[in-house]
């Protein structure tokens, strides 16, 4: 299949590009590089052993999209492009609705004009808000989101559901990610956040290489095994494989499919610190600080549906997540800015 990946230079997008190429697909990347480095392309080509078509452009730019769809006969689109910092979304909600919601709307309109109707969307477990029970299934309530980032993902899901109901040509899949971590085994690509990391593992990694003095652990009084927050961490390579499965399994289907992509197991903040220390041999200094508003105690996935329908399951354990993260960070202490 020939697949357009929007945001294909980003963390999850870049790993999925490799997984698609390894599965024999042809890939074109569209990315505006707002949260990605131009250097990713050369690293992807090094891993893949071949050249990759990359177009620098914005998913909201109809002219760019029309040119792409005119030049290439795409079978499907995997839509990663979007802004993803929860805190920033609270401060700048319109920026998030513009990029994530309007961008998706424009993309879907131009796909329809070009006669391309298979779309896999990069969604998030944030659409569940504070879950009523865990593990979370695909039928758990959605929409009670706690920040504009999560709301933007939920709004795109609503759009996809509505167009699939209105036009039977649409073939759409929503992948709700839990907490992606890790990096490619080569150490050539990984997560390289701009500024202060929002996510736990990049922050731990930056403490390990001396870029940050101390990890702040937000709250140790949750109703969990050690009092710290529990999340479902999934290796980014397993997540990438899930996208390949979603594109391939549903190639000839119509309608809307929704899948949780996680491991089905939760790990606490302190367990993550201990696992990283074991993998890296580095001591991570941390300090217990007050809970953050909006944080929840426990969140992990029920992945039975993806196992049954996609024949997909997360294979890489916590030890491998840590080893691969440390290899990436130790070889690239400044990310792609070395």
FIDOTI-798554 format. One record per residue (C-alpha): residue number from 1; z, x, y. Coordinates in nm, 2 decimals. Layout:
REM FIDOTI-798554
<rec resi="NUM" zz="Z" xx="X" yy="Y"/>
...
//
This chain:
REM FIDOTI-798554
<rec resi="1" zz="0.00" xx="0.00" yy="0.00"/>
<rec resi="2" zz="-0.05" xx="0.10" yy="0.36"/>
<rec resi="3" zz="0.27" xx="0.05" yy="0.56"/>
<rec resi="4" zz="0.35" xx="0.06" yy="0.93"/>
<rec resi="5" zz="0.71" xx="0.18" yy="0.99"/>
<rec resi="6" zz="0.84" xx="0.11" yy="1.34"/>
<rec resi="7" zz="1.12" xx="0.34" yy="1.43"/>
<rec resi="8" zz="1.01" xx="0.56" yy="1.14"/>
<rec resi="9" zz="1.14" xx="0.88" yy="1.31"/>
<rec resi="10" zz="1.50" xx="0.76" yy="1.32"/>
<rec resi="11" zz="1.78" xx="0.82" yy="1.06"/>
<rec resi="12" zz="1.71" xx="0.54" yy="0.81"/>
<rec resi="13" zz="1.34" xx="0.52" yy="0.90"/>
<rec resi="14" zz="1.27" xx="0.89" yy="0.83"/>
<rec resi="15" zz="1.43" xx="0.88" yy="0.49"/>
<rec resi="16" zz="1.24" xx="0.56" yy="0.40"/>
<rec resi="17" zz="0.91" xx="0.73" yy="0.50"/>
<rec resi="18" zz="0.98" xx="1.00" yy="0.24"/>
<rec resi="19" zz="1.07" xx="0.74" yy="-0.02"/>
<rec resi="20" zz="0.75" xx="0.54" yy="0.05"/>
<rec resi="21" zz="0.53" xx="0.86" yy="0.03"/>
<rec resi="22" zz="0.70" xx="0.96" yy="-0.30"/>
<rec resi="23" zz="0.63" xx="0.62" yy="-0.44"/>
<rec resi="24" zz="0.26" xx="0.67" yy="-0.36"/>
<rec resi="25" zz="0.22" xx="0.46" yy="-0.04"/>
<rec resi="26" zz="0.04" xx="0.55" yy="0.28"/>
<rec resi="27" zz="0.26" xx="0.55" yy="0.59"/>
<rec resi="28" zz="0.20" xx="0.53" yy="0.96"/>
<rec resi="29" zz="0.49" xx="0.59" yy="1.20"/>
<rec resi="30" zz="0.54" xx="0.41" yy="1.54"/>
<rec resi="31" zz="0.84" xx="0.54" yy="1.74"/>
<rec resi="32" zz="0.92" xx="0.57" yy="2.11"/>
<rec resi="33" zz="1.16" xx="0.86" yy="2.04"/>
<rec resi="34" zz="1.43" xx="0.69" yy="2.25"/>
<rec resi="35" zz="1.68" xx="0.78" yy="1.98"/>
<rec resi="36" zz="1.49" xx="1.03" yy="1.77"/>
<rec resi="37" zz="1.35" xx="1.38" yy="1.79"/>
<rec resi="38" zz="0.99" xx="1.48" yy="1.79"/>
<rec resi="39" zz="1.09" xx="1.76" yy="1.55"/>
<rec resi="40" zz="1.15" xx="1.50" yy="1.27"/>
<rec resi="41" zz="0.77" xx="1.48" yy="1.21"/>
<rec resi="42" zz="0.73" xx="1.84" yy="1.11"/>
<rec resi="43" zz="1.03" xx="1.82" yy="0.88"/>
<rec resi="44" zz="0.90" xx="1.51" yy="0.72"/>
<rec resi="45" zz="0.56" xx="1.68" yy="0.66"/>
<rec resi="46" zz="0.74" xx="1.98" yy="0.52"/>
<rec resi="47" zz="0.93" xx="1.76" yy="0.27"/>
<rec resi="48" zz="0.62" xx="1.55" yy="0.18"/>
<rec resi="49" zz="0.38" xx="1.85" yy="0.17"/>
<rec resi="50" zz="0.12" xx="1.65" yy="0.36"/>
<rec resi="51" zz="0.04" xx="1.54" yy="0.72"/>
<rec resi="52" zz="0.17" xx="1.20" yy="0.84"/>
<rec resi="53" zz="0.02" xx="0.98" yy="1.11"/>
<rec resi="54" zz="0.26" xx="0.94" yy="1.40"/>
<rec resi="55" zz="0.20" xx="0.73" yy="1.71"/>
<rec resi="56" zz="0.44" xx="0.76" yy="2.00"/>
<rec resi="57" zz="0.48" xx="0.41" yy="2.14"/>
<rec resi="58" zz="0.71" xx="0.12" yy="2.20"/>
<rec resi="59" zz="0.72" xx="-0.19" yy="1.97"/>
<rec resi="60" zz="0.72" xx="-0.40" yy="2.29"/>
<rec resi="61" zz="0.38" xx="-0.26" yy="2.40"/>
<rec resi="62" zz="0.12" xx="-0.50" yy="2.29"/>
<rec resi="63" zz="-0.17" xx="-0.26" yy="2.37"/>
<rec resi="64" zz="-0.02" xx="0.00" yy="2.14"/>
<rec resi="65" zz="0.03" xx="-0.25" yy="1.86"/>
<rec resi="66" zz="-0.32" xx="-0.40" yy="1.90"/>
<rec resi="67" zz="-0.47" xx="-0.05" yy="1.88"/>
<rec resi="68" zz="-0.27" xx="0.03" yy="1.57"/>
<rec resi="69" zz="-0.37" xx="-0.29" yy="1.39"/>
<rec resi="70" zz="-0.73" xx="-0.25" yy="1.50"/>
<rec resi="71" zz="-0.74" xx="0.11" yy="1.36"/>
<rec resi="72" zz="-0.55" xx="0.06" yy="1.04"/>
<rec resi="73" zz="-0.56" xx="-0.21" yy="0.76"/>
<rec resi="74" zz="-0.19" xx="-0.25" yy="0.70"/>
<rec resi="75" zz="-0.05" xx="-0.43" yy="0.40"/>
<rec resi="76" zz="0.30" xx="-0.45" yy="0.54"/>
<rec resi="77" zz="0.53" xx="-0.36" yy="0.82"/>
<rec resi="78" zz="0.89" xx="-0.22" yy="0.78"/>
<rec resi="79" zz="1.06" xx="-0.28" yy="1.11"/>
<rec resi="80" zz="1.34" xx="-0.03" yy="1.19"/>
<rec resi="81" zz="1.28" xx="0.01" yy="1.57"/>
<rec resi="82" zz="1.58" xx="-0.10" yy="1.76"/>
<rec resi="83" zz="1.90" xx="0.00" yy="1.95"/>
<rec resi="84" zz="2.21" xx="0.03" yy="1.73"/>
<rec resi="85" zz="2.53" xx="0.13" yy="1.92"/>
<rec resi="86" zz="2.78" xx="-0.15" yy="1.91"/>
<rec resi="87" zz="2.98" xx="-0.03" yy="2.22"/>
<rec resi="88" zz="2.67" xx="0.02" yy="2.43"/>
<rec resi="89" zz="2.55" xx="-0.33" yy="2.33"/>
<rec resi="90" zz="2.87" xx="-0.48" yy="2.48"/>
<rec resi="91" zz="2.81" xx="-0.29" yy="2.81"/>
<rec resi="92" zz="2.43" xx="-0.35" yy="2.82"/>
<rec resi="93" zz="2.36" xx="-0.67" yy="2.63"/>
<rec resi="94" zz="2.02" xx="-0.75" yy="2.80"/>
<rec resi="95" zz="1.89" xx="-0.40" yy="2.70"/>
<rec resi="96" zz="1.97" xx="-0.49" yy="2.33"/>
<rec resi="97" zz="1.81" xx="-0.84" yy="2.35"/>
<rec resi="98" zz="1.50" xx="-0.69" yy="2.51"/>
<rec resi="99" zz="1.46" xx="-0.41" yy="2.26"/>
<rec resi="100" zz="1.58" xx="-0.58" yy="1.94"/>
<rec resi="101" zz="1.49" xx="-0.94" yy="1.99"/>
<rec resi="102" zz="1.19" xx="-0.93" yy="2.23"/>
<rec resi="103" zz="1.05" xx="-0.63" yy="2.05"/>
<rec resi="104" zz="1.06" xx="-0.81" yy="1.71"/>
<rec resi="105" zz="0.90" xx="-1.12" yy="1.86"/>
<rec resi="106" zz="0.61" xx="-0.92" yy="2.01"/>
<rec resi="107" zz="0.57" xx="-0.73" yy="1.68"/>
<rec resi="108" zz="0.55" xx="-1.05" yy="1.48"/>
<rec resi="109" zz="0.30" xx="-1.21" yy="1.72"/>
<rec resi="110" zz="0.07" xx="-0.90" yy="1.70"/>
<rec resi="111" zz="0.11" xx="-0.89" yy="1.32"/>
<rec resi="112" zz="0.00" xx="-1.25" yy="1.30"/>
<rec resi="113" zz="-0.30" xx="-1.19" yy="1.53"/>
<rec resi="114" zz="-0.40" xx="-0.90" yy="1.30"/>
<rec resi="115" zz="-0.35" xx="-1.10" yy="0.98"/>
<rec resi="116" zz="-0.06" xx="-0.89" yy="0.85"/>
<rec resi="117" zz="0.22" xx="-1.12" yy="0.72"/>
<rec resi="118" zz="0.45" xx="-0.90" yy="0.51"/>
<rec resi="119" zz="0.75" xx="-0.79" yy="0.71"/>
<rec resi="120" zz="1.07" xx="-0.61" yy="0.59"/>
<rec resi="121" zz="1.34" xx="-0.61" yy="0.86"/>
<rec resi="122" zz="1.62" xx="-0.37" yy="0.91"/>
<rec resi="123" zz="1.92" xx="-0.59" yy="0.96"/>
<rec resi="124" zz="2.29" xx="-0.53" yy="0.94"/>
<rec resi="125" zz="2.62" xx="-0.65" yy="0.78"/>
<rec resi="126" zz="2.73" xx="-0.71" yy="1.14"/>
<rec resi="127" zz="2.56" xx="-1.05" yy="1.11"/>
<rec resi="128" zz="2.85" xx="-1.16" yy="0.90"/>
<rec resi="129" zz="3.10" xx="-1.10" yy="1.18"/>
<rec resi="130" zz="3.46" xx="-1.09" yy="1.05"/>
<rec resi="131" zz="3.40" xx="-1.20" yy="0.69"/>
<rec resi="132" zz="3.61" xx="-1.49" yy="0.55"/>
<rec resi="133" zz="3.62" xx="-1.32" yy="0.21"/>
<rec resi="134" zz="3.51" xx="-1.00" yy="0.04"/>
<rec resi="135" zz="3.29" xx="-0.89" yy="-0.13"/>
<rec resi="136" zz="3.03" xx="-1.04" yy="0.10"/>
<rec resi="137" zz="2.74" xx="-1.23" yy="-0.06"/>
<rec resi="138" zz="2.41" xx="-1.32" yy="0.10"/>
<rec resi="139" zz="2.53" xx="-1.68" yy="0.13"/>
<rec resi="140" zz="2.84" xx="-1.59" yy="0.33"/>
<rec resi="141" zz="2.85" xx="-1.74" yy="0.68"/>
<rec resi="142" zz="2.64" xx="-1.56" yy="0.94"/>
<rec resi="143" zz="2.62" xx="-1.58" yy="1.32"/>
<rec resi="144" zz="2.98" xx="-1.55" yy="1.41"/>
<rec resi="145" zz="2.90" xx="-1.20" yy="1.54"/>
<rec resi="146" zz="3.14" xx="-0.99" yy="1.74"/>
<rec resi="147" zz="2.90" xx="-0.79" yy="1.96"/>
<rec resi="148" zz="2.55" xx="-0.82" yy="2.11"/>
<rec resi="149" zz="2.41" xx="-0.57" yy="1.86"/>
<rec resi="150" zz="2.51" xx="-0.79" yy="1.57"/>
<rec resi="151" zz="2.39" xx="-1.10" yy="1.76"/>
<rec resi="152" zz="2.05" xx="-0.94" yy="1.82"/>
<rec resi="153" zz="2.01" xx="-0.88" yy="1.45"/>
<rec resi="154" zz="2.11" xx="-1.24" yy="1.37"/>
<rec resi="155" zz="1.86" xx="-1.37" yy="1.63"/>
<rec resi="156" zz="1.58" xx="-1.18" yy="1.47"/>
<rec resi="157" zz="1.68" xx="-1.31" yy="1.13"/>
<rec resi="158" zz="1.67" xx="-1.67" yy="1.27"/>
<rec resi="159" zz="1.31" xx="-1.60" yy="1.41"/>
<rec resi="160" zz="1.20" xx="-1.47" yy="1.07"/>
<rec resi="161" zz="1.35" xx="-1.77" yy="0.89"/>
<rec resi="162" zz="1.18" xx="-2.01" yy="1.13"/>
<rec resi="163" zz="0.83" xx="-1.85" yy="1.11"/>
<rec resi="164" zz="0.85" xx="-1.84" yy="0.73"/>
<rec resi="165" zz="0.93" xx="-2.21" yy="0.73"/>
<rec resi="166" zz="0.65" xx="-2.29" yy="0.97"/>
<rec resi="167" zz="0.37" xx="-2.08" yy="0.83"/>
<rec resi="168" zz="0.35" xx="-2.02" yy="0.45"/>
<rec resi="169" zz="0.15" xx="-1.70" yy="0.50"/>
<rec resi="170" zz="0.46" xx="-1.51" yy="0.61"/>
<rec resi="171" zz="0.63" xx="-1.29" yy="0.35"/>
<rec resi="172" zz="0.95" xx="-1.17" yy="0.50"/>
<rec resi="173" zz="1.26" xx="-0.98" yy="0.37"/>
<rec resi="174" zz="1.58" xx="-0.92" yy="0.55"/>
<rec resi="175" zz="1.78" xx="-0.62" yy="0.44"/>
<rec resi="176" zz="2.14" xx="-0.63" yy="0.55"/>
<rec resi="177" zz="2.27" xx="-0.27" yy="0.55"/>
<rec resi="178" zz="2.64" xx="-0.19" yy="0.51"/>
<rec resi="179" zz="2.74" xx="0.17" yy="0.62"/>
<rec resi="180" zz="2.46" xx="0.43" yy="0.57"/>
<rec resi="181" zz="2.57" xx="0.79" yy="0.54"/>
<rec resi="182" zz="2.44" xx="1.11" yy="0.38"/>
<rec resi="183" zz="2.11" xx="1.30" yy="0.43"/>
<rec resi="184" zz="1.81" xx="1.42" yy="0.24"/>
<rec resi="185" zz="1.89" xx="1.68" yy="-0.03"/>
<rec resi="186" zz="1.68" xx="1.94" yy="0.15"/>
<rec resi="187" zz="1.90" xx="1.94" yy="0.45"/>
<rec resi="188" zz="1.59" xx="1.91" yy="0.67"/>
<rec resi="189" zz="1.66" xx="1.55" yy="0.79"/>
<rec resi="190" zz="1.98" xx="1.36" yy="0.86"/>
<rec resi="191" zz="2.17" xx="1.16" yy="1.12"/>
<rec resi="192" zz="2.16" xx="1.32" yy="1.46"/>
<rec resi="193" zz="2.33" xx="1.09" yy="1.70"/>
<rec resi="194" zz="2.29" xx="1.12" yy="2.08"/>
<rec resi="195" zz="2.62" xx="1.21" yy="2.25"/>
<rec resi="196" zz="2.95" xx="1.11" yy="2.09"/>
<rec resi="197" zz="2.89" xx="0.97" yy="1.74"/>
<rec resi="198" zz="2.97" xx="0.60" yy="1.70"/>
<rec resi="199" zz="3.00" xx="0.63" yy="1.32"/>
<rec resi="200" zz="3.27" xx="0.78" yy="1.11"/>
<rec resi="201" zz="3.09" xx="1.04" yy="0.90"/>
<rec resi="202" zz="2.88" xx="1.21" yy="1.18"/>
<rec resi="203" zz="3.21" xx="1.24" yy="1.37"/>
<rec resi="204" zz="3.38" xx="1.40" yy="1.08"/>
<rec resi="205" zz="3.09" xx="1.64" yy="1.04"/>
<rec resi="206" zz="3.11" xx="1.74" yy="1.41"/>
<rec resi="207" zz="3.48" xx="1.81" yy="1.37"/>
<rec resi="208" zz="3.39" xx="2.03" yy="1.07"/>
<rec resi="209" zz="3.14" xx="2.24" yy="1.27"/>
<rec resi="210" zz="3.37" xx="2.27" yy="1.57"/>
<rec resi="211" zz="3.18" xx="2.04" yy="1.80"/>
<rec resi="212" zz="3.48" xx="1.80" yy="1.82"/>
<rec resi="213" zz="3.84" xx="1.89" yy="1.82"/>
<rec resi="214" zz="3.99" xx="1.59" yy="1.63"/>
<rec resi="215" zz="3.89" xx="1.27" yy="1.45"/>
<rec resi="216" zz="4.05" xx="0.95" yy="1.59"/>
<rec resi="217" zz="4.15" xx="0.72" yy="1.31"/>
<rec resi="218" zz="4.17" xx="0.37" yy="1.47"/>
<rec resi="219" zz="4.47" xx="0.20" yy="1.32"/>
<rec resi="220" zz="4.67" xx="0.28" yy="1.00"/>
<rec resi="221" zz="4.84" xx="-0.06" yy="0.98"/>
<rec resi="222" zz="4.57" xx="-0.27" yy="0.82"/>
<rec resi="223" zz="4.63" xx="-0.45" yy="0.49"/>
<rec resi="224" zz="4.45" xx="-0.19" yy="0.29"/>
<rec resi="225" zz="4.55" xx="0.07" yy="0.03"/>
<rec resi="226" zz="4.64" xx="0.33" yy="0.30"/>
<rec resi="227" zz="4.64" xx="0.12" yy="0.61"/>
<rec resi="228" zz="4.31" xx="0.24" yy="0.74"/>
<rec resi="229" zz="3.99" xx="0.04" yy="0.76"/>
<rec resi="230" zz="3.78" xx="0.00" yy="0.45"/>
<rec resi="231" zz="3.39" xx="0.00" yy="0.46"/>
<rec resi="232" zz="3.11" xx="0.00" yy="0.21"/>
<rec resi="233" zz="2.94" xx="0.34" yy="0.26"/>
<rec resi="234" zz="2.59" xx="0.38" yy="0.11"/>
<rec resi="235" zz="2.38" xx="0.69" yy="0.07"/>
<rec resi="236" zz="2.08" xx="0.67" yy="0.31"/>
<rec resi="237" zz="1.85" xx="0.77" yy="0.02"/>
<rec resi="238" zz="1.96" xx="0.47" yy="-0.18"/>
<rec resi="239" zz="1.90" xx="0.26" yy="0.12"/>
<rec resi="240" zz="1.55" xx="0.40" yy="0.15"/>
<rec resi="241" zz="1.48" xx="0.32" yy="-0.21"/>
<rec resi="242" zz="1.59" xx="-0.04" yy="-0.14"/>
<rec resi="243" zz="1.31" xx="-0.07" yy="0.12"/>
<rec resi="244" zz="1.05" xx="0.05" yy="-0.12"/>
<rec resi="245" zz="1.17" xx="-0.20" yy="-0.38"/>
<rec resi="246" zz="1.16" xx="-0.49" yy="-0.12"/>
<rec resi="247" zz="0.80" xx="-0.41" yy="-0.02"/>
<rec resi="248" zz="0.68" xx="-0.37" yy="-0.38"/>
<rec resi="249" zz="0.86" xx="-0.65" yy="-0.55"/>
<rec resi="250" zz="0.77" xx="-0.91" yy="-0.29"/>
<rec resi="251" zz="0.42" xx="-0.79" yy="-0.22"/>
<rec resi="252" zz="0.26" xx="-1.12" yy="-0.33"/>
<rec resi="253" zz="0.54" xx="-1.36" yy="-0.24"/>
<rec resi="254" zz="0.59" xx="-1.59" yy="0.06"/>
<rec resi="255" zz="0.89" xx="-1.72" yy="0.24"/>
<rec resi="256" zz="1.21" xx="-1.54" yy="0.33"/>
<rec resi="257" zz="1.42" xx="-1.31" yy="0.11"/>
<rec resi="258" zz="1.77" xx="-1.18" yy="0.21"/>
<rec resi="259" zz="1.95" xx="-0.89" yy="0.05"/>
<rec resi="260" zz="2.27" xx="-0.70" yy="0.10"/>
<rec resi="261" zz="2.22" xx="-0.33" yy="0.05"/>
<rec resi="262" zz="2.55" xx="-0.16" yy="-0.02"/>
<rec resi="263" zz="2.74" xx="-0.01" yy="-0.32"/>
<rec resi="264" zz="2.98" xx="-0.30" yy="-0.37"/>
<rec resi="265" zz="3.27" xx="-0.06" yy="-0.33"/>
<rec resi="266" zz="3.49" xx="0.00" yy="-0.03"/>
<rec resi="267" zz="3.63" xx="0.34" yy="0.09"/>
<rec resi="268" zz="3.90" xx="0.38" yy="0.35"/>
<rec resi="269" zz="3.88" xx="0.62" yy="0.65"/>
<rec resi="270" zz="4.13" xx="0.85" yy="0.49"/>
<rec resi="271" zz="3.95" xx="0.85" yy="0.16"/>
<rec resi="272" zz="3.63" xx="0.95" yy="0.34"/>
<rec resi="273" zz="3.82" xx="1.24" yy="0.52"/>
<rec resi="274" zz="3.96" xx="1.36" yy="0.18"/>
<rec resi="275" zz="3.62" xx="1.33" yy="0.01"/>
<rec resi="276" zz="3.45" xx="1.53" yy="0.29"/>
<rec resi="277" zz="3.72" xx="1.80" yy="0.28"/>
<rec resi="278" zz="3.67" xx="1.84" yy="-0.09"/>
<rec resi="279" zz="3.29" xx="1.86" yy="-0.06"/>
<rec resi="280" zz="3.29" xx="2.10" yy="0.24"/>
<rec resi="281" zz="3.60" xx="2.31" yy="0.20"/>
<rec resi="282" zz="3.68" xx="2.23" yy="0.56"/>
<rec resi="283" zz="4.01" xx="2.09" yy="0.69"/>
<rec resi="284" zz="3.95" xx="1.78" yy="0.92"/>
<rec resi="285" zz="4.21" xx="1.74" yy="1.19"/>
<rec resi="286" zz="4.27" xx="1.37" yy="1.27"/>
<rec resi="287" zz="4.51" xx="1.16" yy="1.48"/>
<rec resi="288" zz="4.61" xx="0.80" yy="1.43"/>
<rec resi="289" zz="4.53" xx="0.59" yy="1.73"/>
<rec resi="290" zz="4.56" xx="0.22" yy="1.81"/>
<rec resi="291" zz="4.32" xx="-0.03" yy="1.65"/>
<rec resi="292" zz="3.99" xx="-0.09" yy="1.83"/>
<rec resi="293" zz="3.94" xx="-0.45" yy="1.94"/>
<rec resi="294" zz="3.69" xx="-0.63" yy="1.72"/>
<rec resi="295" zz="3.74" xx="-0.39" yy="1.42"/>
<rec resi="296" zz="3.81" xx="-0.56" yy="1.09"/>
<rec resi="297" zz="4.03" xx="-0.45" yy="0.79"/>
<rec resi="298" zz="3.78" xx="-0.46" yy="0.50"/>
<rec resi="299" zz="3.41" xx="-0.51" yy="0.46"/>
<rec resi="300" zz="3.21" xx="-0.44" yy="0.14"/>
<rec resi="301" zz="2.90" xx="-0.60" yy="-0.02"/>
<rec resi="302" zz="2.83" xx="-0.80" yy="-0.33"/>
<rec resi="303" zz="2.50" xx="-0.65" yy="-0.44"/>
<rec resi="304" zz="2.43" xx="-0.87" yy="-0.75"/>
<rec resi="305" zz="2.12" xx="-1.03" yy="-0.59"/>
<rec resi="306" zz="1.95" xx="-0.70" yy="-0.51"/>
<rec resi="307" zz="2.03" xx="-0.58" yy="-0.87"/>
<rec resi="308" zz="1.88" xx="-0.90" yy="-1.02"/>
<rec resi="309" zz="1.57" xx="-0.95" yy="-0.81"/>
<rec resi="310" zz="1.48" xx="-0.60" yy="-0.68"/>
<rec resi="311" zz="1.61" xx="-0.41" yy="-0.98"/>
<rec resi="312" zz="1.78" xx="-0.19" yy="-0.73"/>
<rec resi="313" zz="2.13" xx="-0.04" yy="-0.73"/>
<rec resi="314" zz="2.29" xx="0.24" yy="-0.54"/>
<rec resi="315" zz="2.30" xx="0.55" yy="-0.76"/>
<rec resi="316" zz="2.46" xx="0.82" yy="-0.54"/>
<rec resi="317" zz="2.84" xx="0.85" yy="-0.53"/>
<rec resi="318" zz="3.08" xx="0.94" yy="-0.25"/>
<rec resi="319" zz="3.08" xx="1.31" yy="-0.36"/>
<rec resi="320" zz="2.70" xx="1.33" yy="-0.32"/>
<rec resi="321" zz="2.71" xx="1.15" yy="0.02"/>
<rec resi="322" zz="2.96" xx="1.41" yy="0.14"/>
<rec resi="323" zz="2.77" xx="1.71" yy="0.00"/>
<rec resi="324" zz="2.44" xx="1.60" yy="0.15"/>
<rec resi="325" zz="2.60" xx="1.52" yy="0.48"/>
<rec resi="326" zz="2.77" xx="1.86" yy="0.50"/>
<rec resi="327" zz="2.45" xx="2.04" yy="0.39"/>
<rec resi="328" zz="2.26" xx="1.87" yy="0.68"/>
<rec resi="329" zz="2.54" xx="1.93" yy="0.94"/>
<rec resi="330" zz="2.61" xx="2.29" yy="0.84"/>
<rec resi="331" zz="2.24" xx="2.38" yy="0.84"/>
<rec resi="332" zz="2.18" xx="2.19" yy="1.17"/>
<rec resi="333" zz="2.51" xx="2.21" yy="1.36"/>
<rec resi="334" zz="2.33" xx="2.07" yy="1.67"/>
<rec resi="335" zz="2.12" xx="1.82" yy="1.48"/>
<rec resi="336" zz="1.75" xx="1.86" yy="1.58"/>
<rec resi="337" zz="1.84" xx="2.04" yy="1.90"/>
<rec resi="338" zz="1.88" xx="2.39" yy="1.74"/>
//
